[in-house]
Amino acid sequence: QVQLVESGGGLVQSGGALRLSCAASRSIFRLYGMGLYVMGWYRQTPGKRRELVAEITRGGSTNYAESVKGRFTIATDNAQNRVYLQMDSLKPEDTAVYYCSAEEAKTKRKSWGRGTQVTVSA
């Protein structure tokens, strides 16, 4: 069973930084380690579709939304079964609920955590 638990959200001023953490179940990280899953972060604001923020493959390939390139960094700690999202130079438009995702590489089916709120004040 896929379990993803996010933490690290909160309230920060514009220009500040936060680091989000996602604790994943050992089983999903084992599959990620085999290249069968892609780990990522998405975000969603009320009335809008959930959008990709960043994703990472076992080989280390990353993909970022244009709006966060150069400010956010995704990384994994395979020993701890964790996915991190370092967010620097935060802007009010980064305010959203951030979700950790595990995407099955072959089917593109995604599993989600419950999300963590990030609020950036002007």
KOLMI-261477 format. One record per residue (C-alpha): x, y, z; residue number from 1; chain. Coordinates in pm, whole numbers, always signed. Last residue first. Layout:
N
@xx X, yy Y, zz Z, num NUM, cadena A
...
This chain:
122
@xx +333, yy +3971, zz +82, num 122, cadena A
@xx +250, yy +3660, zz +282, num 121, cadena A
@xx +340, yy +3313, zz +159, num 120, cadena A
@xx +113, yy +3031, zz +275, num 119, cadena A
@xx +208, yy +2668, zz +233, num 118, cadena A
@xx -49, yy +2409, zz +338, num 117, cadena A
@xx +49, yy +2043, zz +349, num 116, cadena A
@xx -113, yy +1765, zz +150, num 115, cadena A
@xx -298, yy +1445, zz +221, num 114, cadena A
@xx -51, yy +1230, zz +31, num 113, cadena A
@xx -119, yy +1115, zz -318, num 112, cadena A
@xx -93, yy +813, zz -544, num 111, cadena A
@xx -63, yy +858, zz -918, num 110, cadena A
@xx -132, yy +635, zz -1214, num 109, cadena A
@xx +104, yy +716, zz -1500, num 108, cadena A
@xx +60, yy +354, zz -1621, num 107, cadena A
@xx +427, yy +266, zz -1686, num 106, cadena A
@xx +603, yy +511, zz -1455, num 105, cadena A
@xx +371, yy +460, zz -1158, num 104, cadena A
@xx +354, yy +806, zz -1011, num 103, cadena A
@xx +417, yy +871, zz -644, num 102, cadena A
@xx +297, yy +1211, zz -535, num 101, cadena A
@xx +355, yy +1456, zz -251, num 100, cadena A
@xx +97, yy +1729, zz -231, num 99, cadena A
@xx +137, yy +2099, zz -167, num 98, cadena A
@xx -165, yy +2307, zz -68, num 97, cadena A
@xx -114, yy +2651, zz -215, num 96, cadena A
@xx +61, yy +2986, zz -174, num 95, cadena A
@xx +338, yy +3002, zz -436, num 94, cadena A
@xx +169, yy +3313, zz -576, num 93, cadena A
@xx +273, yy +3500, zz -262, num 92, cadena A
@xx +636, yy +3445, zz -361, num 91, cadena A
@xx +903, yy +3224, zz -208, num 90, cadena A
@xx +1267, yy +3300, zz -273, num 89, cadena A
@xx +1360, yy +2945, zz -177, num 88, cadena A
@xx +1159, yy +2623, zz -171, num 87, cadena A
@xx +1342, yy +2301, zz -92, num 86, cadena A
@xx +1117, yy +2010, zz -182, num 85, cadena A
@xx +1215, yy +1685, zz -18, num 84, cadena A
@xx +1136, yy +1322, zz -86, num 83, cadena A
@xx +1194, yy +1068, zz +187, num 82, cadena A
@xx +1254, yy +695, zz +215, num 81, cadena A
@xx +1522, yy +760, zz +481, num 80, cadena A
@xx +1805, yy +575, zz +307, num 79, cadena A
@xx +1680, yy +692, zz -31, num 78, cadena A
@xx +1697, yy +1056, zz +62, num 77, cadena A
@xx +1536, yy +1227, zz -234, num 76, cadena A
@xx +1568, yy +1572, zz -385, num 75, cadena A
@xx +1354, yy +1843, zz -540, num 74, cadena A
@xx +1484, yy +2199, zz -566, num 73, cadena A
@xx +1278, yy +2517, zz -589, num 72, cadena A
@xx +1391, yy +2869, zz -682, num 71, cadena A
@xx +1578, yy +2833, zz -1013, num 70, cadena A
@xx +1274, yy +2692, zz -1187, num 69, cadena A
@xx +959, yy +2756, zz -986, num 68, cadena A
@xx +729, yy +2919, zz -1242, num 67, cadena A
@xx +859, yy +2706, zz -1527, num 66, cadena A
@xx +736, yy +2392, zz -1351, num 65, cadena A
@xx +1025, yy +2163, zz -1278, num 64, cadena A
@xx +1150, yy +1831, zz -1414, num 63, cadena A
@xx +1430, yy +1629, zz -1264, num 62, cadena A
@xx +1643, yy +1340, zz -1380, num 61, cadena A
@xx +1827, yy +1174, zz -1095, num 60, cadena A
@xx +1828, yy +819, zz -1226, num 59, cadena A
@xx +1565, yy +729, zz -970, num 58, cadena A
@xx +1337, yy +986, zz -1127, num 57, cadena A
@xx +1242, yy +1326, zz -993, num 56, cadena A
@xx +939, yy +1551, zz -1012, num 55, cadena A
@xx +866, yy +1917, zz -955, num 54, cadena A
@xx +575, yy +2158, zz -922, num 53, cadena A
@xx +308, yy +1977, zz -1120, num 52, cadena A
@xx -36, yy +2129, zz -1107, num 51, cadena A
@xx -360, yy +2043, zz -928, num 50, cadena A
@xx -643, yy +2212, zz -1110, num 49, cadena A
@xx -778, yy +2540, zz -985, num 48, cadena A
@xx -1085, yy +2643, zz -788, num 47, cadena A
@xx -902, yy +2663, zz -458, num 46, cadena A
@xx -523, yy +2636, zz -497, num 45, cadena A
@xx -334, yy +2318, zz -578, num 44, cadena A
@xx +23, yy +2202, zz -565, num 43, cadena A
@xx +220, yy +1904, zz -694, num 42, cadena A
@xx +538, yy +1742, zz -571, num 41, cadena A
@xx +704, yy +1440, zz -725, num 40, cadena A
@xx +834, yy +1087, zz -711, num 39, cadena A
@xx +855, yy +875, zz -1025, num 38, cadena A
@xx +794, yy +503, zz -994, num 37, cadena A
@xx +924, yy +188, zz -1163, num 36, cadena A
@xx +1288, yy +291, zz -1164, num 35, cadena A
@xx +1392, yy +10, zz -933, num 34, cadena A
@xx +1462, yy +260, zz -657, num 33, cadena A
@xx +1113, yy +398, zz -701, num 32, cadena A
@xx +982, yy +46, zz -651, num 31, cadena A
@xx +1178, yy +20, zz -327, num 30, cadena A
@xx +1058, yy +365, zz -235, num 29, cadena A
@xx +701, yy +254, zz -280, num 28, cadena A
@xx +749, yy -46, zz -54, num 27, cadena A
@xx +930, yy +150, zz +215, num 26, cadena A
@xx +636, yy +383, zz +254, num 25, cadena A
@xx +704, yy +745, zz +175, num 24, cadena A
@xx +779, yy +1030, zz +413, num 23, cadena A
@xx +743, yy +1357, zz +226, num 22, cadena A
@xx +932, yy +1664, zz +343, num 21, cadena A
@xx +878, yy +2027, zz +256, num 20, cadena A
@xx +1155, yy +2278, zz +308, num 19, cadena A
@xx +1060, yy +2640, zz +345, num 18, cadena A
@xx +1221, yy +2967, zz +239, num 17, cadena A
@xx +1158, yy +3339, zz +261, num 16, cadena A
@xx +1136, yy +3602, zz -9, num 15, cadena A
@xx +772, yy +3674, zz +69, num 14, cadena A
@xx +704, yy +3599, zz +432, num 13, cadena A
@xx +639, yy +3248, zz +558, num 12, cadena A
@xx +339, yy +3059, zz +692, num 11, cadena A
@xx +355, yy +2683, zz +714, num 10, cadena A
@xx +435, yy +2358, zz +541, num 9, cadena A
@xx +700, yy +2118, zz +662, num 8, cadena A
@xx +522, yy +1785, zz +647, num 7, cadena A
@xx +385, yy +1544, zz +391, num 6, cadena A
@xx +289, yy +1181, zz +446, num 5, cadena A
@xx +281, yy +934, zz +157, num 4, cadena A
@xx +164, yy +579, zz +196, num 3, cadena A
@xx +131, yy +342, zz -95, num 2, cadena A
@xx +0, yy +0, zz +0, num 1, cadena A
